[in-house]
């Protein structure tokens, strides 16, 4: 979801994607981009330059998913406090059961 959202404004280089998504490892970003490309949601364009430049962008299929991704992100943001409350309650119950 984060990659789809990040690509919403147009083509982005790998390093820009990595910077825009806090906490994502290089391995996870690479694997996710490969899966999104394989699924036809993201296009990978390599330019024959020195140094080499690669950009990622949404395909038509990826763009058709964008509104759903943005709606889900908005839903999550609107309910963040409620979700965190449920997580804290769950963690407290789990800790009590373990102790």
Secondary structure, DSSP 8 states (H G I E B T S, - for coil): -HHHHHGGGS-EEHHHHHHHSTT--HHHHHHHHHHHHHTTSEEEEEE--SS-EEEEEE-HHHHHHHHHHHHHHHHHHHTHHHHHHHHHHHHHHHHHHH-
